[in-house]
Amino acid sequence: MNETGLFVFLDQLSQIGIEHRLAYGANLIAVEIAVPGERWHVEFHDDGSVGFERFVSATVAENIDSREVLDALLNRYAEE
């Protein structure tokens, strides 16, 4: 598992002040995040891949394979 990526991501959340919760499964660690009007579910898999889903108004709005999109969302909240 890419623990370094997970730790960097958790540090980013802490620095921005976004509250989060960790969950784990057999092959992944999930970070669950709630921000106004949205929920994010970020999975760090044991093969090094990262999955990201963004839920808006209780429906799946996006299933994103790009870390850049997740970084853009983090930056949006860091600026507020």
mmCIF file of the N, C-alpha and C atoms, coordinates in Angstrom:
data_MODEL
# 
_entry.id   MODEL 
# 
loop_
_atom_site.group_PDB 
_atom_site.id 
_atom_site.type_symbol 
_atom_site.label_atom_id 
_atom_site.label_alt_id 
_atom_site.label_comp_id 
_atom_site.label_asym_id 
_atom_site.label_entity_id 
_atom_site.label_seq_id 
_atom_site.pdbx_PDB_ins_code 
_atom_site.Cartn_x 
_atom_site.Cartn_y 
_atom_site.Cartn_z 
_atom_site.occupancy 
_atom_site.B_iso_or_equiv 
_atom_site.pdbx_formal_charge 
_atom_site.auth_seq_id 
_atom_site.auth_comp_id 
_atom_site.auth_asym_id 
_atom_site.auth_atom_id 
_atom_site.pdbx_PDB_model_num 
ATOM 1   N N  . MET A 1 1  ? 0.842   -1.184 0.000   1.00 0.00 ? 1  MET A N  1 
ATOM 2   C CA . MET A 1 1  ? 0.000   0.000  0.000   1.00 0.00 ? 1  MET A CA 1 
ATOM 3   C C  . MET A 1 1  ? 0.883   1.241  0.000   1.00 0.00 ? 1  MET A C  1 
ATOM 4   N N  . ASN A 1 2  ? 0.423   2.269  -0.628  1.00 0.00 ? 2  ASN A N  1 
ATOM 5   C CA . ASN A 1 2  ? 1.170   3.515  -0.707  1.00 0.00 ? 2  ASN A CA 1 
ATOM 6   C C  . ASN A 1 2  ? 0.860   4.364  0.534   1.00 0.00 ? 2  ASN A C  1 
ATOM 7   N N  . GLU A 1 3  ? 1.475   4.001  1.663   1.00 0.00 ? 3  GLU A N  1 
ATOM 8   C CA . GLU A 1 3  ? 1.212   4.705  2.915   1.00 0.00 ? 3  GLU A CA 1 
ATOM 9   C C  . GLU A 1 3  ? 1.630   6.161  2.843   1.00 0.00 ? 3  GLU A C  1 
ATOM 10  N N  . THR A 1 4  ? 2.714   6.438  2.117   1.00 0.00 ? 4  THR A N  1 
ATOM 11  C CA . THR A 1 4  ? 3.184   7.816  2.017   1.00 0.00 ? 4  THR A CA 1 
ATOM 12  C C  . THR A 1 4  ? 2.098   8.702  1.431   1.00 0.00 ? 4  THR A C  1 
ATOM 13  N N  . GLY A 1 5  ? 1.454   8.260  0.362   1.00 0.00 ? 5  GLY A N  1 
ATOM 14  C CA . GLY A 1 5  ? 0.363   9.029  -0.242  1.00 0.00 ? 5  GLY A CA 1 
ATOM 15  C C  . GLY A 1 5  ? -0.784  9.225  0.727   1.00 0.00 ? 5  GLY A C  1 
ATOM 16  N N  . LEU A 1 6  ? -1.097  8.196  1.493   1.00 0.00 ? 6  LEU A N  1 
ATOM 17  C CA . LEU A 1 6  ? -2.167  8.288  2.480   1.00 0.00 ? 6  LEU A CA 1 
ATOM 18  C C  . LEU A 1 6  ? -1.806  9.303  3.553   1.00 0.00 ? 6  LEU A C  1 
ATOM 19  N N  . PHE A 1 7  ? -0.584  9.230  4.078   1.00 0.00 ? 7  PHE A N  1 
ATOM 20  C CA . PHE A 1 7  ? -0.177  10.162 5.124   1.00 0.00 ? 7  PHE A CA 1 
ATOM 21  C C  . PHE A 1 7  ? -0.134  11.600 4.619   1.00 0.00 ? 7  PHE A C  1 
ATOM 22  N N  . VAL A 1 8  ? 0.344   11.809 3.419   1.00 0.00 ? 8  VAL A N  1 
ATOM 23  C CA . VAL A 1 8  ? 0.368   13.154 2.838   1.00 0.00 ? 8  VAL A CA 1 
ATOM 24  C C  . VAL A 1 8  ? -1.057  13.683 2.713   1.00 0.00 ? 8  VAL A C  1 
ATOM 25  N N  . PHE A 1 9  ? -1.966  12.838 2.226   1.00 0.00 ? 9  PHE A N  1 
ATOM 26  C CA . PHE A 1 9  ? -3.358  13.241 2.071   1.00 0.00 ? 9  PHE A CA 1 
ATOM 27  C C  . PHE A 1 9  ? -3.982  13.592 3.422   1.00 0.00 ? 9  PHE A C  1 
ATOM 28  N N  . LEU A 1 10 ? -3.747  12.761 4.439   1.00 0.00 ? 10 LEU A N  1 
ATOM 29  C CA . LEU A 1 10 ? -4.287  13.044 5.769   1.00 0.00 ? 10 LEU A CA 1 
ATOM 30  C C  . LEU A 1 10 ? -3.714  14.342 6.335   1.00 0.00 ? 10 LEU A C  1 
ATOM 31  N N  . ASP A 1 11 ? -2.433  14.591 6.093   1.00 0.00 ? 11 ASP A N  1 
ATOM 32  C CA . ASP A 1 11 ? -1.831  15.859 6.516   1.00 0.00 ? 11 ASP A CA 1 
ATOM 33  C C  . ASP A 1 11 ? -2.496  17.040 5.822   1.00 0.00 ? 11 ASP A C  1 
ATOM 34  N N  . GLN A 1 12 ? -2.783  16.889 4.519   1.00 0.00 ? 12 GLN A N  1 
ATOM 35  C CA . GLN A 1 12 ? -3.464  17.963 3.785   1.00 0.00 ? 12 GLN A CA 1 
ATOM 36  C C  . GLN A 1 12 ? -4.820  18.257 4.413   1.00 0.00 ? 12 GLN A C  1 
ATOM 37  N N  . LEU A 1 13 ? -5.587  17.225 4.690   1.00 0.00 ? 13 LEU A N  1 
ATOM 38  C CA . LEU A 1 13 ? -6.901  17.416 5.303   1.00 0.00 ? 13 LEU A CA 1 
ATOM 39  C C  . LEU A 1 13 ? -6.786  18.128 6.642   1.00 0.00 ? 13 LEU A C  1 
ATOM 40  N N  . SER A 1 14 ? -5.818  17.724 7.445   1.00 0.00 ? 14 SER A N  1 
ATOM 41  C CA . SER A 1 14 ? -5.630  18.346 8.757   1.00 0.00 ? 14 SER A CA 1 
ATOM 42  C C  . SER A 1 14 ? -5.231  19.804 8.640   1.00 0.00 ? 14 SER A C  1 
ATOM 43  N N  . GLN A 1 15 ? -4.326  20.103 7.725   1.00 0.00 ? 15 GLN A N  1 
ATOM 44  C CA . GLN A 1 15 ? -3.868  21.483 7.547   1.00 0.00 ? 15 GLN A CA 1 
ATOM 45  C C  . GLN A 1 15 ? -5.002  22.389 7.078   1.00 0.00 ? 15 GLN A C  1 
ATOM 46  N N  . ILE A 1 16 ? -5.877  21.850 6.221   1.00 0.00 ? 16 ILE A N  1 
ATOM 47  C CA . ILE A 1 16 ? -6.999  22.633 5.705   1.00 0.00 ? 16 ILE A CA 1 
ATOM 48  C C  . ILE A 1 16 ? -8.108  22.743 6.752   1.00 0.00 ? 16 ILE A C  1 
ATOM 49  N N  . GLY A 1 17 ? -8.180  21.762 7.634   1.00 0.00 ? 17 GLY A N  1 
ATOM 50  C CA . GLY A 1 17 ? -9.222  21.758 8.645   1.00 0.00 ? 17 GLY A CA 1 
ATOM 51  C C  . GLY A 1 17 ? -10.462 20.980 8.224   1.00 0.00 ? 17 GLY A C  1 
ATOM 52  N N  . ILE A 1 18 ? -10.303 20.061 7.294   1.00 0.00 ? 18 ILE A N  1 
ATOM 53  C CA . ILE A 1 18 ? -11.418 19.226 6.858   1.00 0.00 ? 18 ILE A CA 1 
ATOM 54  C C  . ILE A 1 18 ? -11.458 17.983 7.743   1.00 0.00 ? 18 ILE A C  1 
ATOM 55  N N  . GLU A 1 19 ? -12.577 17.796 8.420   1.00 0.00 ? 19 GLU A N  1 
ATOM 56  C CA . GLU A 1 19 ? -12.722 16.622 9.270   1.00 0.00 ? 19 GLU A CA 1 
ATOM 57  C C  . GLU A 1 19 ? -12.930 15.380 8.416   1.00 0.00 ? 19 GLU A C  1 
ATOM 58  N N  . HIS A 1 20 ? -12.436 14.250 8.908   1.00 0.00 ? 20 HIS A N  1 
ATOM 59  C CA . HIS A 1 20 ? -12.500 13.014 8.141   1.00 0.00 ? 20 HIS A CA 1 
ATOM 60  C C  . HIS A 1 20 ? -12.546 11.823 9.083   1.00 0.00 ? 20 HIS A C  1 
ATOM 61  N N  . ARG A 1 21 ? -12.904 10.701 8.519   1.00 0.00 ? 21 ARG A N  1 
ATOM 62  C CA . ARG A 1 21 ? -12.983 9.462  9.275   1.00 0.00 ? 21 ARG A CA 1 
ATOM 63  C C  . ARG A 1 21 ? -12.304 8.370  8.460   1.00 0.00 ? 21 ARG A C  1 
ATOM 64  N N  . LEU A 1 22 ? -11.583 7.492  9.128   1.00 0.00 ? 22 LEU A N  1 
ATOM 65  C CA . LEU A 1 22 ? -10.910 6.386  8.455   1.00 0.00 ? 22 LEU A CA 1 
ATOM 66  C C  . LEU A 1 22 ? -11.709 5.100  8.620   1.00 0.00 ? 22 LEU A C  1 
ATOM 67  N N  . ALA A 1 23 ? -11.699 4.291  7.575   1.00 0.00 ? 23 ALA A N  1 
ATOM 68  C CA . ALA A 1 23 ? -12.277 2.955  7.601   1.00 0.00 ? 23 ALA A CA 1 
ATOM 69  C C  . ALA A 1 23 ? -11.297 2.062  6.855   1.00 0.00 ? 23 ALA A C  1 
ATOM 70  N N  . TYR A 1 24 ? -11.378 0.764  7.084   1.00 0.00 ? 24 TYR A N  1 
ATOM 71  C CA . TYR A 1 24 ? -10.464 -0.115 6.378   1.00 0.00 ? 24 TYR A CA 1 
ATOM 72  C C  . TYR A 1 24 ? -11.151 -1.411 5.991   1.00 0.00 ? 24 TYR A C  1 
ATOM 73  N N  . GLY A 1 25 ? -10.618 -2.010 4.955   1.00 0.00 ? 25 GLY A N  1 
ATOM 74  C CA . GLY A 1 25 ? -11.077 -3.306 4.479   1.00 0.00 ? 25 GLY A CA 1 
ATOM 75  C C  . GLY A 1 25 ? -9.877  -4.190 4.254   1.00 0.00 ? 25 GLY A C  1 
ATOM 76  N N  . ALA A 1 26 ? -10.094 -5.321 3.624   1.00 0.00 ? 26 ALA A N  1 
ATOM 77  C CA . ALA A 1 26 ? -9.017  -6.296 3.431   1.00 0.00 ? 26 ALA A CA 1 
ATOM 78  C C  . ALA A 1 26 ? -7.851  -5.729 2.625   1.00 0.00 ? 26 ALA A C  1 
ATOM 79  N N  . ASN A 1 27 ? -8.126  -4.914 1.625   1.00 0.00 ? 27 ASN A N  1 
ATOM 80  C CA . ASN A 1 27 ? -7.071  -4.440 0.734   1.00 0.00 ? 27 ASN A CA 1 
ATOM 81  C C  . ASN A 1 27 ? -7.037  -2.925 0.584   1.00 0.00 ? 27 ASN A C  1 
ATOM 82  N N  . LEU A 1 28 ? -7.650  -2.214 1.529   1.00 0.00 ? 28 LEU A N  1 
ATOM 83  C CA . LEU A 1 28 ? -7.685  -0.761 1.361   1.00 0.00 ? 28 LEU A CA 1 
ATOM 84  C C  . LEU A 1 28 ? -7.893  -0.053 2.683   1.00 0.00 ? 28 LEU A C  1 
ATOM 85  N N  . ILE A 1 29 ? -7.552  1.226  2.674   1.00 0.00 ? 29 ILE A N  1 
ATOM 86  C CA . ILE A 1 29 ? -7.907  2.148  3.745   1.00 0.00 ? 29 ILE A CA 1 
ATOM 87  C C  . ILE A 1 29 ? -8.723  3.252  3.095   1.00 0.00 ? 29 ILE A C  1 
ATOM 88  N N  . ALA A 1 30 ? -9.893  3.513  3.648   1.00 0.00 ? 30 ALA A N  1 
ATOM 89  C CA . ALA A 1 30 ? -10.781 4.523  3.084   1.00 0.00 ? 30 ALA A CA 1 
ATOM 90  C C  . ALA A 1 30 ? -10.803 5.753  3.977   1.00 0.00 ? 30 ALA A C  1 
ATOM 91  N N  . VAL A 1 31 ? -10.867 6.910  3.349   1.00 0.00 ? 31 VAL A N  1 
ATOM 92  C CA . VAL A 1 31 ? -11.001 8.177  4.056   1.00 0.00 ? 31 VAL A CA 1 
ATOM 93  C C  . VAL A 1 31 ? -12.368 8.734  3.665   1.00 0.00 ? 31 VAL A C  1 
ATOM 94  N N  . GLU A 1 32 ? -13.223 8.923  4.659   1.00 0.00 ? 32 GLU A N  1 
ATOM 95  C CA . GLU A 1 32 ? -14.562 9.443  4.427   1.00 0.00 ? 32 GLU A CA 1 
ATOM 96  C C  . GLU A 1 32 ? -14.604 10.888 4.895   1.00 0.00 ? 32 GLU A C  1 
ATOM 97  N N  . ILE A 1 33 ? -15.083 11.759 4.010   1.00 0.00 ? 33 ILE A N  1 
ATOM 98  C CA . ILE A 1 33 ? -15.038 13.200 4.249   1.00 0.00 ? 33 ILE A CA 1 
ATOM 99  C C  . ILE A 1 33 ? -16.416 13.781 3.989   1.00 0.00 ? 33 ILE A C  1 
ATOM 100 N N  . ALA A 1 34 ? -16.855 14.673 4.856   1.00 0.00 ? 34 ALA A N  1 
ATOM 101 C CA . ALA A 1 34 ? -18.103 15.395 4.637   1.00 0.00 ? 34 ALA A CA 1 
ATOM 102 C C  . ALA A 1 34 ? -17.798 16.882 4.641   1.00 0.00 ? 34 ALA A C  1 
ATOM 103 N N  . VAL A 1 35 ? -18.119 17.538 3.545   1.00 0.00 ? 35 VAL A N  1 
ATOM 104 C CA . VAL A 1 35 ? -18.003 18.987 3.434   1.00 0.00 ? 35 VAL A CA 1 
ATOM 105 C C  . VAL A 1 35 ? -19.396 19.499 3.066   1.00 0.00 ? 35 VAL A C  1 
ATOM 106 N N  . PRO A 1 36 ? -19.661 20.781 3.201   1.00 0.00 ? 36 PRO A N  1 
ATOM 107 C CA . PRO A 1 36 ? -21.013 21.289 2.938   1.00 0.00 ? 36 PRO A CA 1 
ATOM 108 C C  . PRO A 1 36 ? -21.545 20.868 1.564   1.00 0.00 ? 36 PRO A C  1 
ATOM 109 N N  . GLY A 1 37 ? -22.663 20.141 1.577   1.00 0.00 ? 37 GLY A N  1 
ATOM 110 C CA . GLY A 1 37 ? -23.319 19.729 0.347   1.00 0.00 ? 37 GLY A CA 1 
ATOM 111 C C  . GLY A 1 37 ? -22.703 18.537 -0.368  1.00 0.00 ? 37 GLY A C  1 
ATOM 112 N N  . GLU A 1 38 ? -21.622 17.973 0.173   1.00 0.00 ? 38 GLU A N  1 
ATOM 113 C CA . GLU A 1 38 ? -20.936 16.875 -0.500  1.00 0.00 ? 38 GLU A CA 1 
ATOM 114 C C  . GLU A 1 38 ? -20.381 15.885 0.511   1.00 0.00 ? 38 GLU A C  1 
ATOM 115 N N  . ARG A 1 39 ? -20.171 14.661 0.026   1.00 0.00 ? 39 ARG A N  1 
ATOM 116 C CA . ARG A 1 39 ? -19.391 13.665 0.755   1.00 0.00 ? 39 ARG A CA 1 
ATOM 117 C C  . ARG A 1 39 ? -18.359 13.128 -0.222  1.00 0.00 ? 39 ARG A C  1 
ATOM 118 N N  . TRP A 1 40 ? -17.163 12.880 0.268   1.00 0.00 ? 40 TRP A N  1 
ATOM 119 C CA . TRP A 1 40 ? -16.095 12.292 -0.549  1.00 0.00 ? 40 TRP A CA 1 
ATOM 120 C C  . TRP A 1 40 ? -15.705 10.958 0.065   1.00 0.00 ? 40 TRP A C  1 
ATOM 121 N N  . HIS A 1 41 ? -15.385 10.016 -0.775  1.00 0.00 ? 41 HIS A N  1 
ATOM 122 C CA . HIS A 1 41 ? -14.924 8.697  -0.335  1.00 0.00 ? 41 HIS A CA 1 
ATOM 123 C C  . HIS A 1 41 ? -13.642 8.408  -1.113  1.00 0.00 ? 41 HIS A C  1 
ATOM 124 N N  . VAL A 1 42 ? -12.513 8.380  -0.420  1.00 0.00 ? 42 VAL A N  1 
ATOM 125 C CA . VAL A 1 42 ? -11.207 8.186  -1.056  1.00 0.00 ? 42 VAL A CA 1 
ATOM 126 C C  . VAL A 1 42 ? -10.630 6.870  -0.550  1.00 0.00 ? 42 VAL A C  1 
ATOM 127 N N  . GLU A 1 43 ? -10.301 5.968  -1.476  1.00 0.00 ? 43 GLU A N  1 
ATOM 128 C CA . GLU A 1 43 ? -9.764  4.656  -1.109  1.00 0.00 ? 43 GLU A CA 1 
ATOM 129 C C  . GLU A 1 43 ? -8.316  4.531  -1.549  1.00 0.00 ? 43 GLU A C  1 
ATOM 130 N N  . PHE A 1 44 ? -7.465  4.181  -0.604  1.00 0.00 ? 44 PHE A N  1 
ATOM 131 C CA . PHE A 1 44 ? -6.055  3.905  -0.885  1.00 0.00 ? 44 PHE A CA 1 
ATOM 132 C C  . PHE A 1 44 ? -5.897  2.385  -0.868  1.00 0.00 ? 44 PHE A C  1 
ATOM 133 N N  . HIS A 1 45 ? -5.678  1.796  -2.054  1.00 0.00 ? 45 HIS A N  1 
ATOM 134 C CA . HIS A 1 45 ? -5.620  0.341  -2.216  1.00 0.00 ? 45 HIS A CA 1 
ATOM 135 C C  . HIS A 1 45 ? -4.204  -0.188 -1.997  1.00 0.00 ? 45 HIS A C  1 
ATOM 136 N N  . ASP A 1 46 ? -4.115  -1.473 -1.660  1.00 0.00 ? 46 ASP A N  1 
ATOM 137 C CA . ASP A 1 46 ? -2.815  -2.078 -1.375  1.00 0.00 ? 46 ASP A CA 1 
ATOM 138 C C  . ASP A 1 46 ? -1.921  -2.187 -2.600  1.00 0.00 ? 46 ASP A C  1 
ATOM 139 N N  . ASP A 1 47 ? -2.479  -2.010 -3.800  1.00 0.00 ? 47 ASP A N  1 
ATOM 140 C CA . ASP A 1 47 ? -1.656  -2.035 -5.013  1.00 0.00 ? 47 ASP A CA 1 
ATOM 141 C C  . ASP A 1 47 ? -1.116  -0.649 -5.367  1.00 0.00 ? 47 ASP A C  1 
ATOM 142 N N  . GLY A 1 48 ? -1.393  0.348  -4.514  1.00 0.00 ? 48 GLY A N  1 
ATOM 143 C CA . GLY A 1 48 ? -0.902  1.707  -4.745  1.00 0.00 ? 48 GLY A CA 1 
ATOM 144 C C  . GLY A 1 48 ? -1.892  2.611  -5.457  1.00 0.00 ? 48 GLY A C  1 
ATOM 145 N N  . SER A 1 49 ? -2.995  2.052  -5.947  1.00 0.00 ? 49 SER A N  1 
ATOM 146 C CA . SER A 1 49 ? -3.975  2.884  -6.649  1.00 0.00 ? 49 SER A CA 1 
ATOM 147 C C  . SER A 1 49 ? -4.849  3.628  -5.639  1.00 0.00 ? 49 SER A C  1 
ATOM 148 N N  . VAL A 1 50 ? -5.431  4.710  -6.111  1.00 0.00 ? 50 VAL A N  1 
ATOM 149 C CA . VAL A 1 50 ? -6.313  5.525  -5.284  1.00 0.00 ? 50 VAL A CA 1 
ATOM 150 C C  . VAL A 1 50 ? -7.622  5.689  -6.033  1.00 0.00 ? 50 VAL A C  1 
ATOM 151 N N  . GLY A 1 51 ? -8.731  5.387  -5.366  1.00 0.00 ? 51 GLY A N  1 
ATOM 152 C CA . GLY A 1 51 ? -10.052 5.594  -5.946  1.00 0.00 ? 51 GLY A CA 1 
ATOM 153 C C  . GLY A 1 51 ? -10.745 6.747  -5.239  1.00 0.00 ? 51 GLY A C  1 
ATOM 154 N N  . PHE A 1 52 ? -11.550 7.475  -5.975  1.00 0.00 ? 52 PHE A N  1 
ATOM 155 C CA . PHE A 1 52 ? -12.197 8.657  -5.410  1.00 0.00 ? 52 PHE A CA 1 
ATOM 156 C C  . PHE A 1 52 ? -13.618 8.765  -5.941  1.00 0.00 ? 52 PHE A C  1 
ATOM 157 N N  . GLU A 1 53 ? -14.565 8.922  -5.028  1.00 0.00 ? 53 GLU A N  1 
ATOM 158 C CA . GLU A 1 53 ? -15.948 9.182  -5.410  1.00 0.00 ? 53 GLU A CA 1 
ATOM 159 C C  . GLU A 1 53 ? -16.420 10.426 -4.683  1.00 0.00 ? 53 GLU A C  1 
ATOM 160 N N  . ARG A 1 54 ? -17.231 11.193 -5.374  1.00 0.00 ? 54 ARG A N  1 
ATOM 161 C CA . ARG A 1 54 ? -17.780 12.426 -4.814  1.00 0.00 ? 54 ARG A CA 1 
ATOM 162 C C  . ARG A 1 54 ? -19.296 12.318 -4.901  1.00 0.00 ? 54 ARG A C  1 
ATOM 163 N N  . PHE A 1 55 ? -19.964 12.476 -3.769  1.00 0.00 ? 55 PHE A N  1 
ATOM 164 C CA . PHE A 1 55 ? -21.415 12.371 -3.707  1.00 0.00 ? 55 PHE A CA 1 
ATOM 165 C C  . PHE A 1 55 ? -22.005 13.752 -3.440  1.00 0.00 ? 55 PHE A C  1 
ATOM 166 N N  . VAL A 1 56 ? -22.986 14.116 -4.238  1.00 0.00 ? 56 VAL A N  1 
ATOM 167 C CA . VAL A 1 56 ? -23.666 15.393 -4.065  1.00 0.00 ? 56 VAL A CA 1 
ATOM 168 C C  . VAL A 1 56 ? -25.162 15.101 -3.947  1.00 0.00 ? 56 VAL A C  1 
ATOM 169 N N  . SER A 1 57 ? -25.791 15.627 -2.927  1.00 0.00 ? 57 SER A N  1 
ATOM 170 C CA . SER A 1 57 ? -27.224 15.447 -2.702  1.00 0.00 ? 57 SER A CA 1 
ATOM 171 C C  . SER A 1 57 ? -27.633 13.980 -2.729  1.00 0.00 ? 57 SER A C  1 
ATOM 172 N N  . ALA A 1 58 ? -26.824 13.124 -2.081  1.00 0.00 ? 58 ALA A N  1 
ATOM 173 C CA . ALA A 1 58 ? -27.109 11.700 -1.902  1.00 0.00 ? 58 ALA A CA 1 
ATOM 174 C C  . ALA A 1 58 ? -27.093 10.897 -3.194  1.00 0.00 ? 58 ALA A C  1 
ATOM 175 N N  . THR A 1 59 ? -26.542 11.431 -4.279  1.00 0.00 ? 59 THR A N  1 
ATOM 176 C CA . THR A 1 59 ? -26.385 10.663 -5.506  1.00 0.00 ? 59 THR A CA 1 
ATOM 177 C C  . THR A 1 59 ? -24.935 10.752 -5.937  1.00 0.00 ? 59 THR A C  1 
ATOM 178 N N  . VAL A 1 60 ? -24.475 9.758  -6.647  1.00 0.00 ? 60 VAL A N  1 
ATOM 179 C CA . VAL A 1 60 ? -23.096 9.797  -7.131  1.00 0.00 ? 60 VAL A CA 1 
ATOM 180 C C  . VAL A 1 60 ? -23.026 10.817 -8.255  1.00 0.00 ? 60 VAL A C  1 
ATOM 181 N N  . ALA A 1 61 ? -22.246 11.851 -8.045  1.00 0.00 ? 61 ALA A N  1 
ATOM 182 C CA . ALA A 1 61 ? -22.088 12.886 -9.054  1.00 0.00 ? 61 ALA A CA 1 
ATOM 183 C C  . ALA A 1 61 ? -20.916 12.571 -9.974  1.00 0.00 ? 61 ALA A C  1 
ATOM 184 N N  . GLU A 1 62 ? -19.857 12.002 -9.414  1.00 0.00 ? 62 GLU A N  1 
ATOM 185 C CA . GLU A 1 62 ? -18.659 11.749 -10.196 1.00 0.00 ? 62 GLU A CA 1 
ATOM 186 C C  . GLU A 1 62 ? -17.920 10.546 -9.647  1.00 0.00 ? 62 GLU A C  1 
ATOM 187 N N  . ASN A 1 63 ? -17.342 9.772  -10.533 1.00 0.00 ? 63 ASN A N  1 
ATOM 188 C CA . ASN A 1 63 ? -16.382 8.743  -10.155 1.00 0.00 ? 63 ASN A CA 1 
ATOM 189 C C  . ASN A 1 63 ? -15.103 9.130  -10.873 1.00 0.00 ? 63 ASN A C  1 
ATOM 190 N N  . ILE A 1 64 ? -14.113 9.568  -10.127 1.00 0.00 ? 64 ILE A N  1 
ATOM 191 C CA . ILE A 1 64 ? -12.957 10.231 -10.705 1.00 0.00 ? 64 ILE A CA 1 
ATOM 192 C C  . ILE A 1 64 ? -11.714 9.384  -10.527 1.00 0.00 ? 64 ILE A C  1 
ATOM 193 N N  . ASP A 1 65 ? -10.935 9.236  -11.595 1.00 0.00 ? 65 ASP A N  1 
ATOM 194 C CA . ASP A 1 65 ? -9.699  8.471  -11.526 1.00 0.00 ? 65 ASP A CA 1 
ATOM 195 C C  . ASP A 1 65 ? -8.473  9.363  -11.421 1.00 0.00 ? 65 ASP A C  1 
ATOM 196 N N  . SER A 1 66 ? -8.684  10.659 -11.317 1.00 0.00 ? 66 SER A N  1 
ATOM 197 C CA . SER A 1 66 ? -7.573  11.597 -11.363 1.00 0.00 ? 66 SER A CA 1 
ATOM 198 C C  . SER A 1 66 ? -7.314  12.232 -9.999  1.00 0.00 ? 66 SER A C  1 
ATOM 199 N N  . ARG A 1 67 ? -6.095  12.105 -9.510  1.00 0.00 ? 67 ARG A N  1 
ATOM 200 C CA . ARG A 1 67 ? -5.714  12.749 -8.247  1.00 0.00 ? 67 ARG A CA 1 
ATOM 201 C C  . ARG A 1 67 ? -5.749  14.268 -8.402  1.00 0.00 ? 67 ARG A C  1 
ATOM 202 N N  . GLU A 1 68 ? -5.571  14.763 -9.624  1.00 0.00 ? 68 GLU A N  1 
ATOM 203 C CA . GLU A 1 68 ? -5.569  16.206 -9.853  1.00 0.00 ? 68 GLU A CA 1 
ATOM 204 C C  . GLU A 1 68 ? -6.927  16.816 -9.503  1.00 0.00 ? 68 GLU A C  1 
ATOM 205 N N  . VAL A 1 69 ? -8.016  16.107 -9.796  1.00 0.00 ? 69 VAL A N  1 
ATOM 206 C CA . VAL A 1 69 ? -9.341  16.618 -9.475  1.00 0.00 ? 69 VAL A CA 1 
ATOM 207 C C  . VAL A 1 69 ? -9.511  16.678 -7.962  1.00 0.00 ? 69 VAL A C  1 
ATOM 208 N N  . LEU A 1 70 ? -9.048  15.649 -7.267  1.00 0.00 ? 70 LEU A N  1 
ATOM 209 C CA . LEU A 1 70 ? -9.114  15.644 -5.804  1.00 0.00 ? 70 LEU A CA 1 
ATOM 210 C C  . LEU A 1 70 ? -8.277  16.782 -5.232  1.00 0.00 ? 70 LEU A C  1 
ATOM 211 N N  . ASP A 1 71 ? -7.089  17.005 -5.780  1.00 0.00 ? 71 ASP A N  1 
ATOM 212 C CA . ASP A 1 71 ? -6.239  18.115 -5.330  1.00 0.00 ? 71 ASP A CA 1 
ATOM 213 C C  . ASP A 1 71 ? -6.941  19.456 -5.549  1.00 0.00 ? 71 ASP A C  1 
ATOM 214 N N  . ALA A 1 72 ? -7.644  19.615 -6.674  1.00 0.00 ? 72 ALA A N  1 
ATOM 215 C CA . ALA A 1 72 ? -8.358  20.859 -6.944  1.00 0.00 ? 72 ALA A CA 1 
ATOM 216 C C  . ALA A 1 72 ? -9.459  21.093 -5.913  1.00 0.00 ? 72 ALA A C  1 
ATOM 217 N N  . LEU A 1 73 ? -10.163 20.025 -5.518  1.00 0.00 ? 73 LEU A N  1 
ATOM 218 C CA . LEU A 1 73 ? -11.197 20.166 -4.493  1.00 0.00 ? 73 LEU A CA 1 
ATOM 219 C C  . LEU A 1 73 ? -10.585 20.541 -3.151  1.00 0.00 ? 73 LEU A C  1 
ATOM 220 N N  . LEU A 1 74 ? -9.455  19.922 -2.796  1.00 0.00 ? 74 LEU A N  1 
ATOM 221 C CA . LEU A 1 74 ? -8.776  20.278 -1.551  1.00 0.00 ? 74 LEU A CA 1 
ATOM 222 C C  . LEU A 1 74 ? -8.349  21.739 -1.579  1.00 0.00 ? 74 LEU A C  1 
ATOM 223 N N  . ASN A 1 75 ? -7.813  22.184 -2.699  1.00 0.00 ? 75 ASN A N  1 
ATOM 224 C CA . ASN A 1 75 ? -7.376  23.576 -2.820  1.00 0.00 ? 75 ASN A CA 1 
ATOM 225 C C  . ASN A 1 75 ? -8.538  24.541 -2.672  1.00 0.00 ? 75 ASN A C  1 
ATOM 226 N N  . ARG A 1 76 ? -9.709  24.143 -3.197  1.00 0.00 ? 76 ARG A N  1 
ATOM 227 C CA . ARG A 1 76 ? -10.899 25.003 -3.084  1.00 0.00 ? 76 ARG A CA 1 
ATOM 228 C C  . ARG A 1 76 ? -11.231 25.253 -1.614  1.00 0.00 ? 76 ARG A C  1 
ATOM 229 N N  . TYR A 1 77 ? -11.156 24.219 -0.782  1.00 0.00 ? 77 TYR A N  1 
ATOM 230 C CA . TYR A 1 77 ? -11.479 24.378 0.639   1.00 0.00 ? 77 TYR A CA 1 
ATOM 231 C C  . TYR A 1 77 ? -10.329 25.024 1.399   1.00 0.00 ? 77 TYR A C  1 
ATOM 232 N N  . ALA A 1 78 ? -9.106  24.881 0.929   1.00 0.00 ? 78 ALA A N  1 
ATOM 233 C CA . ALA A 1 78 ? -7.968  25.514 1.579   1.00 0.00 ? 78 ALA A CA 1 
ATOM 234 C C  . ALA A 1 78 ? -8.034  27.031 1.416   1.00 0.00 ? 78 ALA A C  1 
ATOM 235 N N  . GLU A 1 79 ? -8.610  27.487 0.327   1.00 0.00 ? 79 GLU A N  1 
ATOM 236 C CA . GLU A 1 79 ? -8.695  28.918 0.043   1.00 0.00 ? 79 GLU A CA 1 
ATOM 237 C C  . GLU A 1 79 ? -9.811  29.595 0.815   1.00 0.00 ? 79 GLU A C  1 
ATOM 238 N N  . GLU A 1 80 ? -10.781 28.820 1.290   1.00 0.00 ? 80 GLU A N  1 
ATOM 239 C CA . GLU A 1 80 ? -11.929 29.426 1.998   1.00 0.00 ? 80 GLU A CA 1 
ATOM 240 C C  . GLU A 1 80 ? -11.587 29.836 3.405   1.00 0.00 ? 80 GLU A C  1 
# 
